[in-house]
Amino acid sequence: AAMKLAPERKKFMEIIGEGGGDLNADIRNFCTMFPPILEENHKFL
């Protein structure tokens, strides 16, 4: 069921590339900001 919800790779890359920004910078930013959020959720659970 999860595979049906996920878009194909090509479509996914089109969607995330629509912002016109620097995708690599966005990924670095996400990787920097996500771990503290994940840690907070882990402590909560």
Stockholm file with secondary structure:
# STOCKHOLM 1.0

chainA/1-45         AAMKLAPERKKFMEIIGEGGGDLNADIRNFCTMFPPILEENHKFL
#=GR chainA/1-45 SS CHHHHSCCHHHHHHHHGGGCSCHHHHHHHHHHHHHHHHHHHHHHC
#=GC SS_cons        CHHHHSCCHHHHHHHHGGGCSCHHHHHHHHHHHHHHHHHHHHHHC
//
